[in-house]
Structure formats: structure tokens, C-alpha cells
């Protein structure tokens, strides 16, 4: 069993920044994909960004140019740097780790963008 623990959420004004962290309980060097998802009230969970074993990244159109996903293998941690935040970014953000064939989720961290 792998634990994924998110941190870094909170309340921020529009235009502000936050950095989310996801710490894994096992090495992420061999991971297939690590990703950030989000779920706003009344909406389906959606992919925000992912990073693959070779380092390639993928972003939802709604966050391209504003969010950056990165990883620190030495710390077994994946980050999501979020800049120019908008009210529509408000959601619970979840970390996801895929070590095929196993899929793990964190407990989520709330991000609220409001003035």
C-alpha cells in the first residue's frame, strides 16, 4: 500500500499563487504517472496535470501557461505550482500515483480562490 499526502492548499485571492505538494510513501523513481486532479462542487473530477516516468508533462487546457507540475525524486514528492489563480480554480485537489497496475489517491487538499 502506498500513501500519498497532499499539502499546500488554502485560501488565495484571484491572481495569487499556491504550491501544492504530494509526498509519496515509496520511491517515485519507478512510477509510471503522477498526476493532479481536481473536483469542484457539483462537478466531475478532472485531470489538471500529469508527469510521466520519462519526465514528459501534460496539462488541461484551462491551466496551460499558469500551472506547472514537477517532481523531486530524492524527496519522493510531486509539486503543482499554480499561478494567476482564478475563482474557477476553486476545488479539492487530489494527487494520484500510478504504479501499474496499482492506482493510488491522496486525501485531497482544498484550494479556494476568492477575494
VOGU-3710 file (C-alpha; in Angstrom, 3 decimals, decimal comma):
1> xxxxxxxxxx> 0,000/0,000/0,000  1,223/3,474/-0,878  0,232/6,657/0,911  0,042/9,965/-0,910  -0,202/13,035/1,285  -1,099/16,401/-0,200  -0,365/19,759/1,378  -0,249/23,416/0,445  -3,883/24,208/-0,172  -5,636/27,227/1,244
11> xxxxxxxxxx> -7,408/30,479/0,528  -5,869/32,842/-2,001  -7,030/35,949/-3,808  -7,559/35,963/-7,584  -4,234/36,426/-9,335  -2,352/34,836/-6,468  -0,203/31,706/-6,302  -0,062/28,458/-4,379  2,213/25,457/-4,497  0,754/22,048/-3,748
21> xxxxxxxxxx> 2,930/19,144/-2,659  2,265/15,431/-2,790  4,582/13,250/-0,735  4,634/9,538/-1,509  5,478/6,786/0,955  7,548/4,934/-1,649  10,053/5,895/-4,273  8,618/7,685/-7,285  11,628/6,933/-9,486  9,838/3,954/-10,992
31> xxxxxxxxxx> 6,395/5,470/-11,123  4,530/5,358/-14,401  2,481/8,530/-13,952  1,878/11,029/-11,187  -0,941/13,458/-11,616  -3,031/16,153/-10,038  -6,801/16,066/-10,374  -9,408/18,439/-9,028  -13,069/18,294/-8,205  -15,261/21,339/-7,781
41> xxxxxxxxxx> -18,659/21,127/-6,028  -21,239/19,519/-8,280  -18,682/18,676/-10,957  -16,804/15,583/-12,015  -13,189/15,051/-11,050  -10,923/16,269/-13,840  -7,271/15,896/-14,736  -5,243/19,041/-14,116  -1,726/17,907/-14,983  0,411/14,796/-15,108
51> xxxxxxxxxx> 4,072/13,890/-15,308  5,368/10,602/-16,642  8,342/8,435/-15,862  10,446/9,978/-18,626  9,554/13,468/-17,435  7,035/14,482/-20,069  4,136/16,577/-18,844  0,539/17,138/-19,841  -1,875/19,909/-18,832  -5,562/20,620/-19,052
61> xxxxxxxxxx> -6,242/23,470/-21,472  -7,743/25,524/-18,657  -4,446/25,642/-16,742  -1,843/25,738/-19,523  0,586/28,576/-19,020  -0,474/29,058/-15,397  0,259/25,744/-13,664  3,470/23,725/-13,623  3,868/20,139/-12,452  7,278/18,942/-11,319
71> xxxxxxxxxx> 8,858/16,139/-9,319  11,714/15,692/-6,883  12,723/12,038/-6,920  15,031/12,466/-3,948  12,099/13,644/-1,814  9,506/11,336/-3,412  7,401/14,425/-3,942  5,447/15,912/-6,809  4,537/19,585/-6,904  1,916/21,691/-8,592
81> xxxxxxxxxx> 2,852/25,353/-8,866  -0,302/27,357/-9,504  -0,004/30,965/-10,645  -2,538/33,550/-11,786  -5,248/31,706/-9,912  -8,863/32,282/-10,851  -12,083/31,708/-8,893  -12,873/28,820/-11,243  -9,756/27,034/-9,962  -11,537/26,555/-6,641
91> xxxxxxxxxx> -11,756/22,823/-5,945  -10,401/19,961/-3,919  -7,107/18,941/-5,490  -6,116/15,277/-5,409  -2,769/13,639/-6,021  -2,772/10,406/-7,997  0,005/7,885/-8,426  0,040/5,089/-10,963  2,470/2,244/-10,395  0,998/-0,141/-12,899
101> xxxxxxxxxx> -1,253/-1,950/-12,263  -1,879/-0,131/-8,987  -3,520/3,264/-8,708  -3,390/5,390/-5,547  -5,107/8,572/-4,418  -4,362/11,122/-1,749  -6,988/12,521/0,581  -7,221/15,861/-1,199  -6,457/19,460/-0,286  -8,860/22,370/-0,630
111> xxxxx> -7,940/25,331/-2,815  -10,230/28,343/-2,628  -9,702/31,368/-4,847  -11,765/34,282/-3,639  -11,490/37,949/-2,809
//
